Amino acid sequence: MYFKRKVYEKLLEWKERYADKYAVLLEGARRVGKSTIAEHFAATEYRSYILIDFGAASPEICSCFDDIHNPDLFFLRLQAITGISLYEHESVLIFDEVQLFPKARQAIKQLVKYGKYHYIETGSLISIKKNVKNILIPSEEMRIPVYPMDYEEFCDAAGGNYFLLKTLFDSKKSIGQQVNRTLMRDVRKYMAVGGMPQAVEAYVAGENFAMIDQVKRQIIYLYEEDFKKIDASGRLSAMYHAIPAQLSRDFRRYRISTAVGKKKSSKEDHLLYDLIDSKTVLPCYNTKDPGVSLSLTKDLDSFKLYIADTGLFVTLLFIDRPVTENELYAKLLSDKLPANLGYLYENLVAQMLTAAGRELYYHTWEKEGSSHYYEIDFLISNGSKVSAIEVKSSGTGKHESLIGFAEKYAKNSRDSIIISQKDIDRKGGLMYLPVYLTPFLTLENIS
């Protein structure tokens, strides 16, 4: 099943403006839909295409790349083997799972220079870096990130009214408890299912949540197999699995030593970079001085990690059970899970901000005369102004960190926002927004 994806528009722009000079690499985690998007785009926008899946390519296909110095012969052989005719400036080649055959990626430079066809590469980056040590990475390569389906794409697939949310956000007015409860239940469906296309397909097909959970478990098992290719000891997998637990314990930063069960070394640091490169996680960096700059003052040694897909996060929470029962999902949909699962909403906000094109930052600072500290969950900037975001499952409680941030960085602070399940509201200098409005948090239209 093909779902409408925003990356399609980016591919259209690439085809119109850049494809004669650059190949495009769709990069992302396993199972986010890269191959499906590439083939649908090729079938829709080109007269013909050749798809080479390097996970299953025959030796005959692979041997064609031995003659890449002679492009005419290369393309004659490809057409003869596949039985597909190529047309100048009207055909595209898809190199699927290109990380499995680095020679094809290295060939991009010469193929683009040849000038007759276009090229789309897809790859799961957990193993790309491992397989490019002895090849020249082509400069004639544009990268487009592919994430799990965002909330808008999910609503489009599942029949939700996403455009209503934009109208509500622009109005900044309360919509009433009944409507808010309905919209919150809708976004909790997204939390439960997530944005992995296979899970969304199962949901749209009417499968129960036990079956959907099984789909997500299979994706996690695939990730674990990829992690083992990088690190057979299991430490990389342990780092991934430790994310929900570390968020639940409200650590100031992600602790590698806690995840792997021993003192951190340079080897664990390298594994961490591999984990981030895999696109299965979202790094959120502590910025030392948000009054100056978020990106320029980020602390590379102090960060949190979130799961790139909140649906997978839910499954990881209960991965120790044989299969997550429908009852657990029923509790999530009706908001009856334990209150201490607020970090689940935090992960959702991280995913939504990333899908909106934001890098993730947070900020901590010490309380005077105390061993405790203040913490802002997320910061988003526009120019010299910064908005602080606190995520709550209920929206109630104290908000000392937000108030303290507004005072400490008064010259640069713009909005203090509480994202929760509560209706839109303004109170005591704080703006309350329900979590389903997170995708619209661009500073141009917050206030």
C-alpha positions in Angstrom: 0.0 0.0 0.0 1.4 3.4 -0.9 0.8 6.4 1.4 1.1 10.0 0.4 4.5 11.3 1.7 5.9 14.8 1.9 9.3 13.6 0.6 7.6 13.2 -2.8 7.5 17.0 -3.2 11.2 17.2 -2.4 11.9 14.6 -5.0 9.9 16.6 -7.6 12.1 19.6 -6.8 15.2 17.5 -7.2 14.1 16.2 -10.5 13.2 19.7 -11.8 16.2 21.6 -10.5 19.1 19.2 -9.7 18.8 15.8 -11.2 21.0 16.5 -14.2 23.9 17.3 -11.9 23.2 15.2 -8.7 21.9 11.8 -7.8 19.7 11.8 -4.7 20.2 9.6 -1.7 17.1 8.9 0.4 18.6 8.2 3.8 16.9 6.9 6.9 16.3 4.0 9.1 15.0 0.6 8.0 11.3 0.4 7.2 10.5 4.1 7.0 9.4 3.7 3.4 12.4 4.8 1.3 12.2 2.0 -1.3 8.4 2.4 -1.7 8.7 6.1 -2.2 11.6 5.8 -4.7 9.8 3.2 -6.8 6.4 5.1 -6.8 8.2 8.3 -7.8 10.0 6.5 -10.6 6.9 4.9 -11.9 4.9 8.1 -11.8 7.4 10.7 -13.0 9.5 8.8 -15.6 8.9 7.0 -18.8 10.8 3.9 -17.5 13.0 2.9 -14.6 15.4 0.1 -13.6 15.3 -0.9 -10.0 18.4 -2.7 -8.6 17.9 -4.1 -5.1 21.4 -4.9 -3.9 19.9 -7.0 -1.2 18.9 -9.5 -3.9 20.9 -8.5 -7.0 22.3 -11.3 -9.2 26.0 -11.7 -9.8 25.3 -10.8 -13.5 23.8 -7.4 -12.5 26.6 -6.7 -10.0 29.3 -7.5 -12.7 28.0 -4.7 -14.8 29.6 -2.3 -12.4 33.0 -3.7 -13.4 32.7 -1.8 -16.7 31.6 1.5 -15.4 34.5 3.2 -17.2 32.5 2.5 -20.4 29.0 3.9 -19.7 27.6 2.9 -23.1 28.5 -0.7 -22.5 27.2 -0.5 -18.9 23.8 0.6 -19.9 23.5 -1.8 -22.8 24.2 -4.7 -20.4 21.7 -3.5 -17.9 19.0 -3.1 -20.4 19.8 -6.6 -21.9 19.7 -8.2 -18.4 16.6 -6.5 -17.1 14.7 -6.3 -20.4 13.8 -2.7 -19.6 14.5 0.1 -22.2 16.0 3.3 -21.0 15.2 6.7 -22.6 17.6 9.7 -22.5 16.4 12.2 -19.9 13.2 10.2 -19.4 14.5 7.3 -17.3 15.8 6.8 -13.8 17.8 4.1 -12.1 17.1 3.2 -8.5 20.0 1.7 -6.5 18.1 0.2 -3.6 20.0 -0.7 -0.4 23.1 0.8 -2.0 25.1 0.4 1.2 25.3 -3.3 0.4 27.2 -2.7 -2.8 29.6 0.3 -2.3 30.9 0.0 -5.9 27.5 1.2 -7.2 27.6 4.3 -4.9 31.2 5.1 -6.1 30.0 4.8 -9.7 27.5 7.7 -9.2 30.2 10.3 -10.1 30.8 8.8 -13.5 27.1 8.0 -14.2 25.9 11.5 -13.4 28.7 12.9 -15.6 27.4 10.7 -18.5 24.3 12.8 -18.4 21.6 10.7 -20.0 19.7 9.4 -17.0 18.8 10.2 -13.4 19.7 8.2 -10.2 17.9 7.6 -6.9 19.8 5.8 -4.1 18.2 4.4 -0.9 20.2 3.2 2.1 19.9 2.3 5.7 22.7 4.2 7.2 23.5 1.8 10.0 25.8 0.0 7.6 26.6 2.6 5.0 29.6 3.9 7.0 30.9 0.4 7.6 30.9 -0.2 3.8 32.5 2.9 2.4 36.0 2.8 3.9 37.7 2.0 0.6 35.6 4.0 -1.9 35.3 7.6 -2.9 32.0 9.1 -1.7 30.5 11.0 -4.7 30.2 14.7 -4.4 27.4 14.5 -7.0 25.0 13.2 -4.4 22.2 15.1 -2.7 20.7 13.8 0.5 17.1 13.8 1.5 16.2 12.5 5.0 13.2 10.2 5.3 11.5 9.9 8.7 8.6 7.8 9.9 5.2 9.1 8.7 4.5 12.3 10.6 1.1 13.2 12.1 -0.1 14.9 9.0 0.8 11.8 6.9 -0.8 9.5 9.4 -4.0 11.6 9.4 -4.1 11.5 5.6 -3.7 7.7 5.6 -6.2 7.1 8.4 -8.8 9.7 7.5 -8.1 12.3 10.1 -8.8 16.0 9.6 -5.4 17.5 10.0 -6.2 20.8 8.3 -8.7 21.5 11.1 -5.8 21.5 13.5 -4.0 24.3 11.7 -7.2 26.4 11.9 -7.4 25.8 15.7 -3.8 26.7 16.1 -4.2 30.0 14.2 -7.2 30.9 16.3 -5.4 30.4 19.7 -8.8 30.0 21.3 -10.2 27.2 23.5 -12.1 24.6 21.6 -13.9 23.0 24.5 -13.4 19.9 26.5 -15.4 17.6 24.3 -13.7 18.5 21.1 -10.3 18.4 22.8 -10.9 15.0 24.2 -11.8 13.7 20.7 -8.6 15.2 19.1 -6.5 13.9 22.0 -7.9 10.4 21.4 -7.0 10.8 17.7 -3.3 11.7 18.5 -3.1 8.9 21.0 -3.9 6.5 18.1 -0.8 7.9 16.3 1.2 7.4 19.5 0.0 3.8 19.6 0.5 2.9 16.0 3.4 5.2 15.1 4.6 6.3 11.7 6.3 3.1 10.4 4.4 2.5 7.1 3.9 -1.3 7.8 2.3 -0.5 11.1 0.1 2.2 9.6 -0.9 -0.2 6.8 -2.0 -2.8 9.4 -4.0 -0.1 11.3 -5.7 1.1 8.1 -6.5 -2.5 7.2 -8.4 -2.9 10.5 -5.9 -5.2 12.3 -6.1 -5.3 16.1 -3.4 -3.7 18.2 -1.8 -7.1 19.1 -1.2 -7.6 15.4 0.1 -4.0 15.0 2.4 -4.5 18.0 3.8 -7.6 16.3 4.6 -5.7 13.2 6.5 -3.1 15.3 8.4 -5.9 17.1 9.6 -7.3 13.8 10.9 -3.8 12.9 12.8 -3.6 16.2 14.2 -7.1 15.6 15.5 -5.9 12.2 17.2 -3.0 13.9 18.8 -5.3 16.4 20.1 -7.4 13.5 21.6 -4.3 12.0 23.1 -3.3 15.3 24.8 -6.7 15.6 26.5 -6.1 12.2 28.2 -3.1 13.7 28.7 -4.4 17.2 28.4 -8.2 17.9 28.7 -7.6 21.7 25.2 -6.3 22.0 26.2 -2.9 23.4 24.7 -0.9 20.5 21.4 -2.7 21.0 21.6 -2.1 24.7 22.0 1.6 24.1 18.9 1.6 21.9 16.8 -0.4 24.4 17.9 1.8 27.3 16.3 5.0 26.0 12.8 4.6 27.5 14.2 3.7 30.9 16.6 6.6 30.9 13.9 9.0 30.0 11.7 7.6 32.7 14.4 8.2 35.3 14.6 11.9 34.2 18.4 11.9 33.9 19.9 15.2 32.9 21.6 13.5 30.0 21.9 10.1 28.4 24.3 7.8 30.3 26.2 5.4 28.1 27.6 3.6 31.2 24.2 2.9 32.6 23.0 1.5 29.2 25.9 -0.8 28.7 26.6 -1.7 32.3 30.2 -0.5 32.5 32.4 2.5 32.4 32.3 4.5 29.2 35.2 4.3 26.8 36.1 5.7 23.4 34.7 2.5 21.9 31.3 3.2 23.3 31.5 6.8 22.0 32.0 5.4 18.5 29.0 3.1 19.0 26.9 6.1 20.0 27.8 7.9 16.8 26.7 4.7 14.9 23.4 4.7 16.8 22.7 8.3 15.9 23.8 7.7 12.3 21.3 4.9 12.0 18.4 7.4 12.2 16.6 5.1 14.6 17.1 7.7 17.4 16.7 11.4 17.8 19.5 13.3 19.6 18.6 16.3 21.7 21.6 18.4 22.8 21.9 20.5 25.9 22.7 24.0 24.9 25.0 25.8 27.3 23.8 29.4 26.7 20.5 29.8 24.8 20.8 33.5 25.3 23.6 33.4 22.6 22.8 30.6 20.3 21.3 27.1 20.4 23.6 25.5 17.8 26.8 27.3 18.6 26.6 26.5 22.3 25.4 23.0 22.2 27.2 20.5 24.5 28.2 17.5 22.4 28.9 15.5 25.6 25.5 16.3 27.2 22.5 15.0 25.3 19.3 13.0 25.5 18.1 10.4 23.1 14.6 9.7 21.9 13.2 6.9 19.7 12.6 8.2 16.2 9.1 6.6 16.1 6.8 6.9 19.1 4.9 3.8 18.0 8.2 1.8 18.4 8.7 3.6 21.7 5.4 2.2 23.0 6.4 -1.3 22.0 9.9 -0.9 23.6 8.2 0.0 26.9 6.6 -3.4 27.0 9.1 -5.4 25.0 9.6 -7.8 28.0 6.1 -9.2 27.5 5.4 -11.9 24.9 3.2 -9.5 22.9 1.6 -6.3 24.0 -2.0 -7.0 24.8 -4.9 -5.0 23.3 -5.7 -4.0 26.9 -2.5 -1.9 27.2 -3.4 -0.1 23.9 -6.9 0.4 25.1 -5.5 2.1 28.2 -3.3 4.3 26.1 -6.2 5.3 23.9 -8.4 6.2 26.8 -5.6 7.9 28.7 -5.6 5.4 31.5 -1.9 4.5 31.5 0.0 5.4 34.7 0.7 9.1 35.1 4.5 8.5 35.2 4.5 7.7 31.5 4.7 11.5 30.7 8.0 10.9 28.9 5.9 9.1 26.2 4.5 12.5 25.3 8.0 13.9 25.5 9.1 11.4 22.9 6.1 12.3 20.7 7.0 16.0 20.8 10.6 15.2 19.9 9.4 13.3 16.9 6.9 16.0 15.8 9.5 18.8 16.1 12.0 16.8 14.1 9.4 16.1 11.4 8.8 19.9 11.2 12.5 20.4 10.4 13.7 21.4 13.9 16.9 20.3 15.5 16.3 19.3 19.1 17.8 21.3 22.1 17.2 21.4 25.8 18.7 23.4 28.6 19.5 22.8 32.3 21.0 25.1 35.0 21.6 24.8 38.7 19.2 26.1 41.3 21.0 28.5 43.6 21.6 27.1 47.1 20.3 23.7 46.0 21.5 20.4 44.6 18.5 20.4 42.2 18.4 22.0 38.8 16.0 23.6 36.4 15.3 22.0 33.0 13.6 23.1 29.8 12.5 20.1 27.8 12.8 21.7 24.3 13.9 25.0 22.9 13.1 26.4 19.5 14.5 29.6 18.0 13.9 32.2 15.4 16.7 34.7 15.0 17.7 35.9 18.4 14.5 34.9 20.2 13.9 31.6 21.9 10.7 29.8 23.0 10.9 27.4 25.9 8.7 24.2 25.9 7.8 22.0 28.8 6.0 18.7 28.1 3.5 17.4 30.6 1.1 14.4 30.4 -1.6 16.3 32.3 -0.6 20.0 32.1 -1.0 20.5 35.8 1.7 21.1 38.4 4.4 23.7 38.9 6.3 25.3 36.1 9.3 26.7 37.9 11.7 26.0 35.1 9.6 27.9 32.5 9.2 30.9 34.8 12.9 30.8 35.7 14.0 30.6 32.1 11.8 33.6 31.1 13.5 35.6 33.9 17.0 34.4 33.3 16.9 35.0 29.5 14.4 37.9 29.5 16.1 39.6 26.5 15.9 36.6 24.3 12.9 34.7 25.6 9.7 34.9 23.5 7.2 32.3 24.5 6.8 29.9 27.5 4.8 26.9 26.2 3.3 24.0 28.1 2.4 21.1 25.8 0.0 18.6 27.3 -3.4 17.2 26.9 -5.1 20.4 28.0 -7.1 22.7 25.8 -5.6 25.9 24.4 -5.3 28.5 27.1 -3.2 31.4 28.4 -2.5 31.8 32.1 0.1 33.6 34.1 2.4 34.3 31.1 2.2 30.7 30.0 0.7 29.3 26.8 -1.0 25.9 27.0 -1.2 23.9 23.8 -2.5 20.4 23.3 0.1 18.0 22.0 -1.6 17.6 18.6 -0.8 21.2 17.8 3.0 20.7 18.2 3.7 20.5 14.4 2.6 24.1 14.0 5.2 25.5 16.5 7.0 27.8 14.1 8.0 31.0 15.9 6.5 33.2 13.2 3.0 32.3 14.4 3.2 31.3 18.0 2.3 34.5 19.8 
